[in-house]
Amino acid sequence: MNESALRALLESVRAGDTNLDDAVAKLRRLPFEDIGFATVDHHRAIRCGFPEVIYCPGKTPEQVAEIFSRLAAKGGNVLASRASREVYEAVAAKFPASEYHDLARTITLRQGEQKEPVGHIAIVAAGTSDLPVAEEARVTAEIVGGRVTTHYDVGVAGLHRLLAAVDELQKANVLVVVAGMEGALPSVVGGLVGVPVVAVPTSVGYGASFGGVAALLGMLNSCASNVSVVNIDNGFAGGYIAAMINRQTDRDLGLGKTKENYGSSGISRA
């Protein structure tokens, strides 16, 4: 049950259209629902602004489909990450309207009236090999409610490709920058924009990249003060955090603050 559904229930009780016992029965399952192999958190949408997300690895297709069903029954959007085609087929059998994003390996279901996307999140990827992680970030950010633009294959090996997109990048409230190899791209992007940059290292690279550890350490040691880092290949976290920052920034702008306010402190680091 999301916030709007909760308000509707309370209004129904106040109007006398729903009796108290029925309302209590619905609210009893609001915090969580124990389905044996999982305890589904139905309260998360109210606490955090978006329902619980299903992480598919380690779960059977049937388990994912059942959790998906319990979340979908509350009327909100549903997101399942790291899903195989087999898992999607189990979900699609119950929810034909669900969508499988092959590159991102995610399943989404959009329900009810969809709000207009807010703000501006820019997803930047160094190379085509980084696209699965970048697409996971994009799908996540979009279903949480952000307006997303993508800028792919603009790594530092051909810096002119990135510089051609600077004007668009500077319009964003937050950026997600995805890169493997030596992981240099977030530092470069961080020096071009005055907003938060969420860096996502990928496991793309040759032997000495150590499965993304080289990119991770490079990003953690970034000289750009506006760069923060999530775990290797974790496009979901990058997209989710960016959506939260974007939503908060959008609220601030609605209160009359401007992006210039955020960049006016003059703080720098040599």
Backbone torsions as a table, in degrees:
resi	resn	phi	psi	omega
1	MET	NA	122.4	177.4
2	ASN	-89.1	179.4	-174.6
3	GLU	-62.5	-40.0	-179.0
4	SER	-65.8	-37.5	178.0
5	ALA	-67.4	-38.7	178.0
6	LEU	-64.1	-43.6	178.2
7	ARG	-61.8	-40.7	-180.0
8	ALA	-63.5	-39.8	178.0
9	LEU	-63.5	-45.5	-179.5
10	LEU	-65.2	-38.4	177.0
11	GLU	-64.7	-37.2	179.3
12	SER	-65.1	-39.4	176.7
13	VAL	-65.0	-44.5	-179.3
14	ARG	-62.5	-36.7	-179.3
15	ALA	-79.5	-9.7	-179.8
16	GLY	85.8	7.8	-179.6
17	ASP	-81.7	-21.9	177.4
18	THR	-124.3	129.2	179.7
19	ASN	-78.8	164.8	-172.8
20	LEU	-63.4	-40.0	-178.3
21	ASP	-63.8	-42.0	178.3
22	ASP	-64.3	-39.4	179.2
23	ALA	-65.0	-42.4	178.7
24	VAL	-62.6	-40.3	179.3
25	ALA	-61.3	-39.0	178.4
26	LYS	-71.3	-39.7	-178.1
27	LEU	-72.9	-24.6	-178.2
28	ARG	-60.3	-31.8	-179.7
29	ARG	-96.3	8.1	-177.7
30	LEU	-64.7	-49.7	-175.6
31	PRO	-63.6	-48.7	179.6
32	PHE	-161.9	166.0	-179.6
33	GLU	-133.9	119.9	179.7
34	ASP	-86.9	114.2	179.3
35	ILE	-112.8	24.2	175.6
36	GLY	92.8	-68.3	-178.8
37	PHE	-91.4	-5.6	-179.8
38	ALA	-154.3	152.6	174.2
39	THR	-115.8	103.3	-171.8
40	VAL	-81.9	125.5	-176.2
41	ASP	-87.7	96.2	-179.7
42	HIS	-83.9	-8.6	-176.9
43	HIS	-88.5	-10.7	-171.5
44	ARG	-64.5	-34.4	179.6
45	ALA	-61.4	-36.5	179.3
46	ILE	-74.1	-40.5	-178.4
47	ARG	-72.4	-43.7	-167.6
48	CYS	-114.4	-9.9	177.6
49	GLY	95.4	-6.2	178.0
50	PHE	-152.8	142.7	-178.1
51	PRO	-62.4	167.9	176.2
52	GLU	-57.2	140.0	179.1
53	VAL	-100.8	138.0	-177.2
54	ILE	-89.9	119.9	172.6
55	TYR	-93.0	114.8	-167.8
56	CYS	-80.4	-35.8	-177.7
57	PRO	-55.1	137.2	-179.1
58	GLY	89.7	-11.1	177.6
59	LYS	-106.1	147.1	175.1
60	THR	-75.0	158.4	176.3
61	PRO	-55.6	-37.6	-180.0
62	GLU	-66.5	-39.1	178.3
63	GLN	-65.6	-44.0	178.6
64	VAL	-61.3	-44.7	-179.2
65	ALA	-61.6	-37.2	-179.8
66	GLU	-70.3	-44.7	176.9
67	ILE	-61.9	-42.8	178.2
68	PHE	-56.6	-43.4	-179.2
69	SER	-63.3	-43.4	-178.3
70	ARG	-65.8	-38.2	178.2
71	LEU	-70.5	-42.4	-178.4
72	ALA	-64.3	-29.8	-178.7
73	ALA	-63.0	-19.2	179.7
74	LYS	-83.4	-6.4	172.5
75	GLY	93.1	-3.2	-178.9
76	GLY	-95.0	178.3	174.0
77	ASN	-69.2	151.5	-179.9
78	VAL	-128.4	139.8	178.3
79	LEU	-131.9	130.1	173.3
80	ALA	-121.3	129.6	-176.1
81	SER	-106.6	158.2	178.9
82	ARG	51.9	48.0	-177.3
83	ALA	-97.5	139.0	174.6
84	SER	-85.4	168.3	176.3
85	ARG	-61.9	-35.2	178.2
86	GLU	-62.4	-42.5	178.1
87	VAL	-63.7	-43.0	179.6
88	TYR	-60.3	-40.9	-179.5
89	GLU	-61.4	-36.5	177.4
90	ALA	-67.5	-38.9	178.0
91	VAL	-70.6	-43.9	-177.1
92	ALA	-64.2	-26.5	177.4
93	ALA	-62.7	-30.2	178.3
94	LYS	-96.4	-30.0	-176.2
95	PHE	-131.8	83.3	-179.3
96	PRO	-58.9	-23.1	-179.3
97	ALA	-79.8	-7.6	178.7
98	SER	-68.4	157.0	-175.6
99	GLU	-126.9	136.3	177.3
100	TYR	-104.3	126.7	178.6
101	HIS	-103.7	100.2	-170.6
102	ASP	-56.3	-50.1	-174.6
103	LEU	-66.7	-40.0	-178.6
104	ALA	-81.8	-15.7	-176.4
105	ARG	56.5	45.6	-179.6
106	THR	-126.4	155.0	174.0
107	ILE	-118.6	132.4	178.2
108	THR	-127.4	149.4	172.6
109	LEU	-136.6	120.9	178.2
110	ARG	-104.2	129.5	-176.0
111	GLN	-131.3	150.6	175.3
112	GLY	71.7	-170.0	179.2
113	GLU	-72.5	124.0	-177.2
114	GLN	-92.0	129.2	178.7
115	LYS	-72.7	153.3	176.2
116	GLU	-64.2	131.7	178.8
117	PRO	-56.1	144.4	-175.9
118	VAL	-111.8	161.1	171.5
119	GLY	62.2	-150.4	179.7
120	HIS	-159.1	116.1	174.8
121	ILE	-112.8	128.0	177.2
122	ALA	-105.6	127.4	175.7
123	ILE	-103.6	122.7	-177.0
124	VAL	-119.3	128.8	179.6
125	ALA	-123.9	137.8	-176.9
126	ALA	-68.2	-47.8	-176.1
127	GLY	-141.1	168.5	179.6
128	THR	-61.6	-30.8	178.9
129	SER	-66.9	-18.1	179.4
130	ASP	-89.3	-1.4	-172.5
131	LEU	-63.3	-36.8	177.9
132	PRO	-56.1	-40.3	179.1
133	VAL	-72.9	-41.3	179.2
134	ALA	-63.9	-39.2	179.8
135	GLU	-69.6	-34.3	174.3
136	GLU	-61.3	-40.9	176.7
137	ALA	-64.6	-43.0	-178.8
138	ARG	-62.9	-50.3	-178.3
139	VAL	-60.1	-41.9	179.6
140	THR	-62.7	-49.9	-178.0
141	ALA	-62.1	-37.3	-178.2
142	GLU	-70.7	-42.9	-176.7
143	ILE	-73.8	-24.2	173.8
144	VAL	-71.9	-22.2	172.6
145	GLY	126.2	11.5	-177.8
146	GLY	-94.9	154.5	170.9
147	ARG	-87.9	125.6	-170.8
148	VAL	-120.8	136.0	167.2
149	THR	-117.6	150.8	-177.8
150	THR	-120.3	145.4	179.2
151	HIS	-138.4	97.8	-170.5
152	TYR	-108.5	151.5	178.8
153	ASP	59.1	52.9	-179.6
154	VAL	-126.1	40.2	-176.8
155	GLY	-69.1	170.6	-172.6
156	VAL	-70.1	-14.1	177.4
157	ALA	-65.9	-20.0	174.7
158	GLY	-137.5	75.5	-168.8
159	LEU	-60.9	-26.1	-179.2
160	HIS	-62.0	-27.0	179.4
161	ARG	-67.3	-39.2	178.2
162	LEU	-71.3	-44.2	-177.3
163	LEU	-62.1	-27.5	178.5
164	ALA	-68.5	-18.9	-177.7
165	ALA	-103.8	4.3	-173.2
166	VAL	-57.7	-43.0	-178.1
167	ASP	-58.3	-41.7	179.9
168	GLU	-71.1	-39.6	-179.9
169	LEU	-62.9	-35.6	-177.7
170	GLN	-73.4	-8.1	176.5
171	LYS	-87.9	-12.6	-174.3
172	ALA	-78.1	151.8	173.8
173	ASN	-80.0	-27.1	-178.0
174	VAL	-160.7	148.8	179.2
175	LEU	-122.8	144.9	169.9
176	VAL	-111.3	120.9	-176.7
177	VAL	-116.4	119.9	-172.5
178	VAL	-112.3	126.4	-178.6
179	ALA	-156.9	148.3	173.5
180	GLY	-112.2	-143.0	-179.1
181	MET	51.1	-119.1	-179.3
182	GLU	-90.7	-6.2	174.7
183	GLY	68.7	34.2	-174.9
184	ALA	-81.4	-21.7	-170.2
185	LEU	-58.2	-43.4	-178.9
186	PRO	-58.8	-37.1	178.3
187	SER	-63.3	-41.8	179.5
188	VAL	-64.7	-47.0	-179.5
189	VAL	-63.6	-41.1	-179.7
190	GLY	-58.8	-30.2	178.9
191	GLY	-80.9	-4.4	-177.6
192	LEU	-107.9	-12.3	-175.3
193	VAL	-129.5	159.1	-179.0
194	GLY	-110.2	32.5	-179.1
195	VAL	-132.7	170.0	179.8
196	PRO	-62.7	143.1	175.8
197	VAL	-120.5	119.4	176.7
198	VAL	-96.9	112.6	-176.5
199	ALA	-92.4	133.4	179.4
200	VAL	-122.4	106.9	176.3
201	PRO	-75.0	143.7	176.6
202	THR	-115.9	164.1	-179.0
203	SER	-84.9	13.0	178.6
204	VAL	-73.9	131.5	177.0
205	GLY	147.9	169.8	179.6
206	TYR	-81.6	-175.1	-170.0
207	GLY	-49.9	-44.4	-176.4
208	ALA	-73.4	-3.8	174.8
209	SER	-78.1	-12.7	175.6
210	PHE	52.2	46.0	175.4
211	GLY	62.8	30.0	178.3
212	GLY	102.9	-8.3	-179.3
213	VAL	-65.1	-38.4	179.3
214	ALA	-61.1	-45.1	178.5
215	ALA	-65.0	-40.9	179.4
216	LEU	-59.7	-48.9	-178.7
217	LEU	-66.4	-37.6	177.5
218	GLY	-61.8	-41.6	179.9
219	MET	-70.5	-38.8	177.8
220	LEU	-63.7	-27.0	179.7
221	ASN	-99.4	21.2	-178.3
222	SER	-59.5	141.6	176.1
223	CYS	-87.7	-2.4	176.6
224	ALA	-88.0	122.8	-172.5
225	SER	-71.3	-14.7	-176.8
226	ASN	-98.7	13.9	-177.9
227	VAL	-101.7	127.5	169.1
228	SER	-121.2	162.5	-167.4
229	VAL	-131.4	138.2	171.1
230	VAL	-107.2	-176.7	-173.4
231	ASN	-75.0	167.4	-177.2
232	ILE	-60.6	129.5	177.2
233	ASP	64.9	14.1	-175.9
234	ASN	-92.0	68.6	177.2
235	GLY	-62.9	-32.5	178.6
236	PHE	-58.1	-50.3	-179.0
237	ALA	-63.5	-40.6	178.5
238	GLY	-59.4	-46.4	-179.8
239	GLY	-68.4	-38.3	-178.1
240	TYR	-68.4	-47.2	179.2
241	ILE	-62.5	-41.9	178.8
242	ALA	-61.1	-40.1	179.3
243	ALA	-64.1	-37.8	178.2
244	MET	-67.1	-43.5	178.0
245	ILE	-63.5	-43.7	179.9
246	ASN	-60.5	-43.1	180.0
247	ARG	-64.1	-41.8	179.3
248	GLN	-67.8	-41.3	178.6
249	THR	-63.5	-40.0	179.2
250	ASP	-62.4	-39.0	176.6
251	ARG	-64.5	-42.9	-180.0
252	ASP	-62.1	-42.0	179.2
253	LEU	-64.4	-32.6	176.9
254	GLY	-68.1	-21.9	177.9
255	LEU	-89.6	5.3	175.5
256	GLY	99.9	-0.8	176.1
257	LYS	-78.4	157.3	179.6
258	THR	-127.0	163.4	177.5
259	LYS	-59.7	-30.1	180.0
260	GLU	-62.0	-31.6	178.5
261	ASN	-61.0	-38.3	-176.0
262	TYR	-72.7	-24.2	-176.8
263	GLY	-105.1	15.5	-172.1
264	SER	-96.0	1.0	-174.3
265	SER	-76.0	-23.0	179.1
266	GLY	76.4	10.9	-179.5
267	ILE	-72.0	134.7	176.6
268	SER	-145.4	168.4	178.7
269	ARG	-136.1	127.8	-178.4
270	ALA	-79.2	NA	NA
